């Protein structure tokens, strides 16, 4: 299977690329600045050769996304899975009185419109026998467990869950598994040093979800990286 991963230069995205390659899949690793993200990814390229394609992909740049999708399609490349992983966490712990709407706009542009742009342009490449779209969400997007603060991030992830659910409805007859996945509180730049979950562990769980294709038990397609239902 070939898998497109956004934000693949560090954190969970990098671990997902590594885990997918270890399992024998082909990876298109989308990174904002390929020149700066070379160090880690060039080690993977040295080990996995042509199985890894590093591509410039900023999820806010619709023209760039469309051009990359068209280029890969022109090379007869196909996909089995898209993992929308890239995201930002801005205005952490800021309350509504202090909220800067530029943070709202930037966060929605990356965390919500980013996955929507990627799916819009890469859907025609999803032609392999077993298909998945994984939108990396967060428990911060759960309405049931809402907390005050992190407005841009939480709201962007709640809306991303809606996008996942709508895609699920739209694509189920084509056999596409669509999941919004909470990857756990992970030890990454975003999650911080005290986070209990290793992103390698999350990447393994997410790759299992893609390979095993077990339908979640709940009505909503929002699960954690072990496949357990999350509260919407
Ligand atoms: P990091 O902050 O460590 O990495 C974020 C990644 O997103 C980087 O590769 C970054 O690239 C990329 N990115 C940001 N903006 C853009 C953009 N405009 N275009 C393309 N790529 C972009 O985050 P994590 O690895 O921790 O998080 C991965 C996913 O998991 C996210 O969706 C996050 O919301 C989710 N999550 C994380 C949790 C945690 O505890 N860490 C908890 C719950 C969910 P660059 O290097 O160029 O900045």
py3Dmol code that shows the C-alpha trace and the ligand (Angstrom):
import py3Dmol

protein = """\
ATOM      1  CA  UNK A   1       0.000   0.000   0.000  1.00  0.00           C
ATOM      2  CA  UNK A   2       1.118   3.591  -0.620  1.00  0.00           C
ATOM      3  CA  UNK A   3       0.410   6.091   2.130  1.00  0.00           C
ATOM      4  CA  UNK A   4       0.438   9.898   2.012  1.00  0.00           C
ATOM      5  CA  UNK A   5       1.355  11.450   5.371  1.00  0.00           C
ATOM      6  CA  UNK A   6       1.231  15.203   6.039  1.00  0.00           C
ATOM      7  CA  UNK A   7       3.601  16.832   8.534  1.00  0.00           C
ATOM      8  CA  UNK A   8       5.972  13.883   8.216  1.00  0.00           C
ATOM      9  CA  UNK A   9       9.216  15.640   9.191  1.00  0.00           C
ATOM     10  CA  UNK A  10       8.849  15.319  12.961  1.00  0.00           C
ATOM     11  CA  UNK A  11       6.624  14.112  15.784  1.00  0.00           C
ATOM     12  CA  UNK A  12       3.869  11.600  15.060  1.00  0.00           C
ATOM     13  CA  UNK A  13       4.096  12.169  11.294  1.00  0.00           C
ATOM     14  CA  UNK A  14       7.730  11.052  11.242  1.00  0.00           C
ATOM     15  CA  UNK A  15       6.933   7.995  13.381  1.00  0.00           C
ATOM     16  CA  UNK A  16       4.033   7.095  11.073  1.00  0.00           C
ATOM     17  CA  UNK A  17       6.355   7.305   8.058  1.00  0.00           C
ATOM     18  CA  UNK A  18       8.926   5.118   9.820  1.00  0.00           C
ATOM     19  CA  UNK A  19       6.360   2.521  10.920  1.00  0.00           C
ATOM     20  CA  UNK A  20       4.706   2.369   7.478  1.00  0.00           C
ATOM     21  CA  UNK A  21       8.100   1.851   5.790  1.00  0.00           C
ATOM     22  CA  UNK A  22       9.064  -0.836   8.345  1.00  0.00           C
ATOM     23  CA  UNK A  23       5.873  -2.690   7.401  1.00  0.00           C
ATOM     24  CA  UNK A  24       6.793  -2.609   3.710  1.00  0.00           C
ATOM     25  CA  UNK A  25       4.462   0.172   2.566  1.00  0.00           C
ATOM     26  CA  UNK A  26       5.399   3.001   0.216  1.00  0.00           C
ATOM     27  CA  UNK A  27       5.330   6.459   1.809  1.00  0.00           C
ATOM     28  CA  UNK A  28       4.834   9.916   0.359  1.00  0.00           C
ATOM     29  CA  UNK A  29       6.094  12.101   3.188  1.00  0.00           C
ATOM     30  CA  UNK A  30       4.638  15.601   2.946  1.00  0.00           C
ATOM     31  CA  UNK A  31       6.780  18.281   4.611  1.00  0.00           C
ATOM     32  CA  UNK A  32       6.596  22.068   4.541  1.00  0.00           C
ATOM     33  CA  UNK A  33      10.316  22.638   3.976  1.00  0.00           C
ATOM     34  CA  UNK A  34      11.995  19.616   2.397  1.00  0.00           C
ATOM     35  CA  UNK A  35      15.430  21.317   2.560  1.00  0.00           C
ATOM     36  CA  UNK A  36      15.191  21.717   6.365  1.00  0.00           C
ATOM     37  CA  UNK A  37      13.527  18.390   7.106  1.00  0.00           C
ATOM     38  CA  UNK A  38      16.146  16.348   5.281  1.00  0.00           C
ATOM     39  CA  UNK A  39      18.166  15.115   8.269  1.00  0.00           C
ATOM     40  CA  UNK A  40      15.708  12.646   9.758  1.00  0.00           C
ATOM     41  CA  UNK A  41      14.031  11.780   6.470  1.00  0.00           C
ATOM     42  CA  UNK A  42      17.329  11.275   4.620  1.00  0.00           C
ATOM     43  CA  UNK A  43      18.190   8.519   7.100  1.00  0.00           C
ATOM     44  CA  UNK A  44      14.901   6.838   6.221  1.00  0.00           C
ATOM     45  CA  UNK A  45      15.631   7.359   2.512  1.00  0.00           C
ATOM     46  CA  UNK A  46      19.025   5.680   2.939  1.00  0.00           C
ATOM     47  CA  UNK A  47      17.338   2.615   4.469  1.00  0.00           C
ATOM     48  CA  UNK A  48      14.187   2.389   2.367  1.00  0.00           C
ATOM     49  CA  UNK A  49      15.255   3.909  -0.982  1.00  0.00           C
ATOM     50  CA  UNK A  50      12.458   4.308  -3.525  1.00  0.00           C
ATOM     51  CA  UNK A  51       9.777   3.273  -1.026  1.00  0.00           C
ATOM     52  CA  UNK A  52      10.029   6.827   0.355  1.00  0.00           C
ATOM     53  CA  UNK A  53       9.144   9.960  -1.612  1.00  0.00           C
ATOM     54  CA  UNK A  54       9.674  13.251   0.206  1.00  0.00           C
ATOM     55  CA  UNK A  55       7.357  15.932  -1.192  1.00  0.00           C
ATOM     56  CA  UNK A  56       6.894  19.626  -0.460  1.00  0.00           C
ATOM     57  CA  UNK A  57       3.403  19.926   1.018  1.00  0.00           C
ATOM     58  CA  UNK A  58       2.097  22.883   2.992  1.00  0.00           C
ATOM     59  CA  UNK A  59      -1.506  22.095   3.867  1.00  0.00           C
ATOM     60  CA  UNK A  60      -2.494  25.776   3.592  1.00  0.00           C
ATOM     61  CA  UNK A  61      -1.389  25.970  -0.049  1.00  0.00           C
ATOM     62  CA  UNK A  62      -4.208  24.622  -2.212  1.00  0.00           C
ATOM     63  CA  UNK A  63      -2.377  25.276  -5.486  1.00  0.00           C
ATOM     64  CA  UNK A  64       0.676  23.404  -4.249  1.00  0.00           C
ATOM     65  CA  UNK A  65      -1.458  20.479  -3.051  1.00  0.00           C
ATOM     66  CA  UNK A  66      -3.293  20.325  -6.391  1.00  0.00           C
ATOM     67  CA  UNK A  67       0.008  20.448  -8.294  1.00  0.00           C
ATOM     68  CA  UNK A  68       1.520  17.639  -6.207  1.00  0.00           C
ATOM     69  CA  UNK A  69      -1.582  15.454  -6.648  1.00  0.00           C
ATOM     70  CA  UNK A  70      -1.553  16.073 -10.422  1.00  0.00           C
ATOM     71  CA  UNK A  71       2.180  15.326 -10.640  1.00  0.00           C
ATOM     72  CA  UNK A  72       1.818  12.011  -8.775  1.00  0.00           C
ATOM     73  CA  UNK A  73      -1.239  11.078 -10.826  1.00  0.00           C
ATOM     74  CA  UNK A  74       0.762  11.821 -13.976  1.00  0.00           C
ATOM     75  CA  UNK A  75       3.333   9.294 -12.740  1.00  0.00           C
ATOM     76  CA  UNK A  76       0.528   6.702 -12.283  1.00  0.00           C
ATOM     77  CA  UNK A  77       1.062   6.737  -8.540  1.00  0.00           C
ATOM     78  CA  UNK A  78      -1.814   5.397  -6.437  1.00  0.00           C
ATOM     79  CA  UNK A  79      -2.687   5.564  -2.736  1.00  0.00           C
ATOM     80  CA  UNK A  80      -4.216   3.149  -0.239  1.00  0.00           C
ATOM     81  CA  UNK A  81      -4.300   5.642   2.623  1.00  0.00           C
ATOM     82  CA  UNK A  82      -4.138   9.336   3.401  1.00  0.00           C
ATOM     83  CA  UNK A  83      -3.086  10.359   6.902  1.00  0.00           C
ATOM     84  CA  UNK A  84      -3.904  13.988   7.678  1.00  0.00           C
ATOM     85  CA  UNK A  85      -1.493  14.485  10.558  1.00  0.00           C
ATOM     86  CA  UNK A  86      -0.175  18.080  10.241  1.00  0.00           C
ATOM     87  CA  UNK A  87      -1.562  20.465  12.852  1.00  0.00           C
ATOM     88  CA  UNK A  88      -0.694  23.343  15.159  1.00  0.00           C
ATOM     89  CA  UNK A  89      -1.646  24.131  18.741  1.00  0.00           C
ATOM     90  CA  UNK A  90      -1.821  27.915  19.167  1.00  0.00           C
ATOM     91  CA  UNK A  91      -3.114  30.171  21.962  1.00  0.00           C
ATOM     92  CA  UNK A  92      -2.659  27.451  24.554  1.00  0.00           C
ATOM     93  CA  UNK A  93      -4.604  28.186  27.787  1.00  0.00           C
ATOM     94  CA  UNK A  94      -5.798  31.569  26.417  1.00  0.00           C
ATOM     95  CA  UNK A  95      -9.259  32.553  27.605  1.00  0.00           C
ATOM     96  CA  UNK A  96     -11.933  34.101  25.360  1.00  0.00           C
ATOM     97  CA  UNK A  97     -11.272  37.638  26.624  1.00  0.00           C
ATOM     98  CA  UNK A  98      -7.682  37.505  25.322  1.00  0.00           C
ATOM     99  CA  UNK A  99      -8.261  35.465  22.180  1.00  0.00           C
ATOM    100  CA  UNK A 100      -6.475  36.750  19.080  1.00  0.00           C
ATOM    101  CA  UNK A 101      -8.554  35.832  16.035  1.00  0.00           C
ATOM    102  CA  UNK A 102      -5.462  35.481  13.920  1.00  0.00           C
ATOM    103  CA  UNK A 103      -4.777  32.342  15.998  1.00  0.00           C
ATOM    104  CA  UNK A 104      -8.287  31.101  15.209  1.00  0.00           C
ATOM    105  CA  UNK A 105      -7.817  31.736  11.490  1.00  0.00           C
ATOM    106  CA  UNK A 106      -4.362  30.151  11.314  1.00  0.00           C
ATOM    107  CA  UNK A 107      -5.415  27.099  13.297  1.00  0.00           C
ATOM    108  CA  UNK A 108      -8.568  26.470  11.289  1.00  0.00           C
ATOM    109  CA  UNK A 109      -6.580  26.966   8.074  1.00  0.00           C
ATOM    110  CA  UNK A 110      -4.062  24.269   9.045  1.00  0.00           C
ATOM    111  CA  UNK A 111      -6.013  21.828  11.254  1.00  0.00           C
ATOM    112  CA  UNK A 112      -9.367  21.804   9.430  1.00  0.00           C
ATOM    113  CA  UNK A 113      -9.061  23.284   5.945  1.00  0.00           C
ATOM    114  CA  UNK A 114      -5.671  21.538   5.520  1.00  0.00           C
ATOM    115  CA  UNK A 115      -7.146  18.000   5.682  1.00  0.00           C
ATOM    116  CA  UNK A 116     -10.101  19.159   3.543  1.00  0.00           C
ATOM    117  CA  UNK A 117      -7.757  20.502   0.841  1.00  0.00           C
ATOM    118  CA  UNK A 118      -5.677  17.325   0.888  1.00  0.00           C
ATOM    119  CA  UNK A 119      -8.720  15.056   0.565  1.00  0.00           C
ATOM    120  CA  UNK A 120     -10.219  17.265  -2.151  1.00  0.00           C
ATOM    121  CA  UNK A 121      -7.177  16.882  -4.377  1.00  0.00           C
ATOM    122  CA  UNK A 122      -5.872  13.428  -3.437  1.00  0.00           C
ATOM    123  CA  UNK A 123      -9.177  11.508  -3.477  1.00  0.00           C
ATOM    124  CA  UNK A 124      -8.735  10.550  -7.173  1.00  0.00           C
ATOM    125  CA  UNK A 125      -5.464   8.794  -6.264  1.00  0.00           C
ATOM    126  CA  UNK A 126      -7.166   6.537  -3.676  1.00  0.00           C
ATOM    127  CA  UNK A 127      -7.576   3.577  -6.015  1.00  0.00           C
ATOM    128  CA  UNK A 128      -5.825   0.694  -4.275  1.00  0.00           C
ATOM    129  CA  UNK A 129      -7.853  -2.328  -3.055  1.00  0.00           C
ATOM    130  CA  UNK A 130      -8.073  -1.330   0.645  1.00  0.00           C
ATOM    131  CA  UNK A 131      -8.662   2.350   1.322  1.00  0.00           C
ATOM    132  CA  UNK A 132      -8.416   4.538   4.412  1.00  0.00           C
ATOM    133  CA  UNK A 133      -8.504   8.215   5.271  1.00  0.00           C
ATOM    134  CA  UNK A 134      -7.177   8.905   8.758  1.00  0.00           C
ATOM    135  CA  UNK A 135      -7.716  12.390  10.169  1.00  0.00           C
ATOM    136  CA  UNK A 136      -5.567  12.803  13.265  1.00  0.00           C
ATOM    137  CA  UNK A 137      -7.910  14.365  15.793  1.00  0.00           C
ATOM    138  CA  UNK A 138      -7.648  14.899  19.549  1.00  0.00           C
ATOM    139  CA  UNK A 139      -9.619  14.284  22.711  1.00  0.00           C
ATOM    140  CA  UNK A 140      -9.504  18.103  22.967  1.00  0.00           C
ATOM    141  CA  UNK A 141     -12.151  18.083  20.200  1.00  0.00           C
ATOM    142  CA  UNK A 142     -14.622  16.028  22.254  1.00  0.00           C
ATOM    143  CA  UNK A 143     -17.732  18.103  23.045  1.00  0.00           C
ATOM    144  CA  UNK A 144     -18.633  15.712  25.863  1.00  0.00           C
ATOM    145  CA  UNK A 145     -15.291  16.311  27.592  1.00  0.00           C
ATOM    146  CA  UNK A 146     -14.945  20.012  26.723  1.00  0.00           C
ATOM    147  CA  UNK A 147     -12.690  22.170  28.883  1.00  0.00           C
ATOM    148  CA  UNK A 148     -12.199  25.950  28.745  1.00  0.00           C
ATOM    149  CA  UNK A 149      -9.167  27.229  26.879  1.00  0.00           C
ATOM    150  CA  UNK A 150      -7.300  26.012  23.765  1.00  0.00           C
ATOM    151  CA  UNK A 151     -10.200  27.440  21.748  1.00  0.00           C
ATOM    152  CA  UNK A 152      -8.602  27.405  18.293  1.00  0.00           C
ATOM    153  CA  UNK A 153      -7.198  23.885  18.662  1.00  0.00           C
ATOM    154  CA  UNK A 154     -10.234  22.262  20.312  1.00  0.00           C
ATOM    155  CA  UNK A 155     -12.733  23.839  17.938  1.00  0.00           C
ATOM    156  CA  UNK A 156     -10.631  22.900  14.906  1.00  0.00           C
ATOM    157  CA  UNK A 157     -10.540  19.257  16.049  1.00  0.00           C
ATOM    158  CA  UNK A 158     -14.301  19.166  16.776  1.00  0.00           C
ATOM    159  CA  UNK A 159     -14.908  20.454  13.261  1.00  0.00           C
ATOM    160  CA  UNK A 160     -12.397  17.939  11.883  1.00  0.00           C
ATOM    161  CA  UNK A 161     -14.462  15.163  13.515  1.00  0.00           C
ATOM    162  CA  UNK A 162     -17.500  16.470  11.629  1.00  0.00           C
ATOM    163  CA  UNK A 163     -15.490  16.369   8.399  1.00  0.00           C
ATOM    164  CA  UNK A 164     -14.469  12.748   9.153  1.00  0.00           C
ATOM    165  CA  UNK A 165     -18.070  11.778   9.800  1.00  0.00           C
ATOM    166  CA  UNK A 166     -19.281  13.467   6.606  1.00  0.00           C
ATOM    167  CA  UNK A 167     -16.533  11.778   4.598  1.00  0.00           C
ATOM    168  CA  UNK A 168     -17.457   8.445   6.164  1.00  0.00           C
ATOM    169  CA  UNK A 169     -21.052   8.879   4.990  1.00  0.00           C
ATOM    170  CA  UNK A 170     -19.931  10.024   1.536  1.00  0.00           C
ATOM    171  CA  UNK A 171     -17.301   7.349   0.948  1.00  0.00           C
ATOM    172  CA  UNK A 172     -18.611   4.215   2.679  1.00  0.00           C
ATOM    173  CA  UNK A 173     -20.085   2.827  -0.529  1.00  0.00           C
ATOM    174  CA  UNK A 174     -16.672   3.120  -2.155  1.00  0.00           C
ATOM    175  CA  UNK A 175     -15.311   1.018   0.703  1.00  0.00           C
ATOM    176  CA  UNK A 176     -13.162   3.797   2.167  1.00  0.00           C
ATOM    177  CA  UNK A 177     -12.559   3.505   5.908  1.00  0.00           C
ATOM    178  CA  UNK A 178     -12.616   7.055   7.349  1.00  0.00           C
ATOM    179  CA  UNK A 179     -11.505   7.546  10.935  1.00  0.00           C
ATOM    180  CA  UNK A 180     -10.866  10.510  13.209  1.00  0.00           C
ATOM    181  CA  UNK A 181      -8.123   9.227  15.508  1.00  0.00           C
ATOM    182  CA  UNK A 182      -7.002  10.545  18.894  1.00  0.00           C
ATOM    183  CA  UNK A 183      -3.333   9.496  19.009  1.00  0.00           C
ATOM    184  CA  UNK A 184      -2.967   9.794  22.800  1.00  0.00           C
ATOM    185  CA  UNK A 185      -1.120  12.477  24.734  1.00  0.00           C
ATOM    186  CA  UNK A 186       2.242  12.010  23.112  1.00  0.00           C
ATOM    187  CA  UNK A 187       5.792  12.936  23.902  1.00  0.00           C
ATOM    188  CA  UNK A 188       6.409  15.293  20.906  1.00  0.00           C
ATOM    189  CA  UNK A 189       7.090  19.018  20.422  1.00  0.00           C
ATOM    190  CA  UNK A 190       3.329  19.584  20.726  1.00  0.00           C
ATOM    191  CA  UNK A 191       2.652  17.168  23.585  1.00  0.00           C
ATOM    192  CA  UNK A 192       5.701  18.081  25.679  1.00  0.00           C
ATOM    193  CA  UNK A 193       8.200  16.047  27.660  1.00  0.00           C
ATOM    194  CA  UNK A 194       5.865  14.891  30.424  1.00  0.00           C
ATOM    195  CA  UNK A 195       3.392  13.233  28.027  1.00  0.00           C
ATOM    196  CA  UNK A 196       2.960   9.530  28.821  1.00  0.00           C
ATOM    197  CA  UNK A 197       2.608   8.131  25.299  1.00  0.00           C
ATOM    198  CA  UNK A 198       5.501   7.451  22.976  1.00  0.00           C
ATOM    199  CA  UNK A 199       4.567   8.523  19.405  1.00  0.00           C
ATOM    200  CA  UNK A 200       6.063   5.250  18.149  1.00  0.00           C
ATOM    201  CA  UNK A 201       3.346   3.414  20.081  1.00  0.00           C
ATOM    202  CA  UNK A 202       0.641   5.667  18.570  1.00  0.00           C
ATOM    203  CA  UNK A 203       2.063   5.157  15.068  1.00  0.00           C
ATOM    204  CA  UNK A 204       1.957   1.374  15.511  1.00  0.00           C
ATOM    205  CA  UNK A 205      -1.684   1.558  16.660  1.00  0.00           C
ATOM    206  CA  UNK A 206      -2.688   3.798  13.752  1.00  0.00           C
ATOM    207  CA  UNK A 207      -0.963   1.533  11.226  1.00  0.00           C
ATOM    208  CA  UNK A 208      -2.853  -1.424  12.777  1.00  0.00           C
ATOM    209  CA  UNK A 209      -6.129   0.492  12.262  1.00  0.00           C
ATOM    210  CA  UNK A 210      -5.231   0.999   8.596  1.00  0.00           C
ATOM    211  CA  UNK A 211      -4.184  -2.609   8.024  1.00  0.00           C
ATOM    212  CA  UNK A 212      -6.888  -4.385  10.059  1.00  0.00           C
ATOM    213  CA  UNK A 213      -9.789  -2.187   8.955  1.00  0.00           C
ATOM    214  CA  UNK A 214     -11.973  -3.123  11.900  1.00  0.00           C
ATOM    215  CA  UNK A 215     -15.109  -0.971  11.895  1.00  0.00           C
ATOM    216  CA  UNK A 216     -15.574   0.969  15.160  1.00  0.00           C
ATOM    217  CA  UNK A 217     -18.490  -0.202  17.282  1.00  0.00           C
ATOM    218  CA  UNK A 218     -19.950   3.268  17.843  1.00  0.00           C
ATOM    219  CA  UNK A 219     -22.080   5.375  15.550  1.00  0.00           C
ATOM    220  CA  UNK A 220     -19.322   7.931  15.124  1.00  0.00           C
ATOM    221  CA  UNK A 221     -16.009   7.218  13.476  1.00  0.00           C
ATOM    222  CA  UNK A 222     -13.935   8.793  16.262  1.00  0.00           C
ATOM    223  CA  UNK A 223     -11.547   6.374  17.977  1.00  0.00           C
ATOM    224  CA  UNK A 224      -8.237   6.399  19.830  1.00  0.00           C
ATOM    225  CA  UNK A 225      -5.071   4.848  18.422  1.00  0.00           C
ATOM    226  CA  UNK A 226      -6.027   1.454  19.876  1.00  0.00           C
ATOM    227  CA  UNK A 227      -9.387   1.533  18.054  1.00  0.00           C
ATOM    228  CA  UNK A 228     -11.419   2.287  21.182  1.00  0.00           C
ATOM    229  CA  UNK A 229     -14.465   4.554  20.676  1.00  0.00           C
ATOM    230  CA  UNK A 230     -14.001   8.179  21.752  1.00  0.00           C
ATOM    231  CA  UNK A 231     -16.821  10.411  22.948  1.00  0.00           C
ATOM    232  CA  UNK A 232     -17.743  12.839  20.176  1.00  0.00           C
TER     233      UNK A 232
END
"""
ligand_1 = """\
48
LIG
P 4.186 18.388 16.323
O 3.959 19.805 16.725
O 5.304 17.637 16.956
O 4.325 18.305 14.722
C 3.387 18.970 13.922
C 3.658 18.630 12.469
O 2.707 19.350 11.672
C 5.058 19.069 12.006
O 5.570 18.106 11.127
C 4.758 20.373 11.278
O 5.693 20.684 10.266
C 3.432 20.015 10.637
N 2.737 21.220 10.146
C 2.310 22.305 10.849
N 1.760 23.201 10.020
C 1.828 22.689 8.763
C 1.431 23.117 7.482
N 0.861 24.323 7.284
N 1.636 22.297 6.418
C 2.215 21.110 6.571
N 2.663 20.643 7.759
C 2.452 21.421 8.843
O 2.806 17.635 16.589
P 2.517 16.098 16.962
O 3.383 15.212 16.164
O 2.464 15.983 18.427
O 1.000 16.000 16.482
C 0.622 15.218 15.358
C -0.894 15.169 15.318
O -1.410 14.594 16.542
C -1.562 16.546 15.212
O -2.696 16.439 14.383
C -1.997 16.838 16.636
O -3.060 17.746 16.699
C -2.385 15.452 17.109
N -2.391 15.289 18.559
C -1.224 15.393 19.262
C -1.223 15.180 20.627
C 0.034 15.226 21.435
O -0.026 14.948 22.657
N 1.175 15.522 20.857
C -2.474 14.864 21.353
C -3.634 14.761 20.508
C -3.566 14.967 19.173
P 6.907 21.770 10.517
O 8.043 20.951 11.044
O 7.129 22.331 9.151
O 6.399 22.784 11.500
"""
view = py3Dmol.view(width=600, height=400)
view.addModel(protein, "pdb")
view.setStyle({"model": 0}, {"cartoon": {"style": "trace"}})
view.addModel(ligand_1, "xyz")
view.setStyle({"model": 1}, {"stick": {}})
view.zoomTo()
view.show()
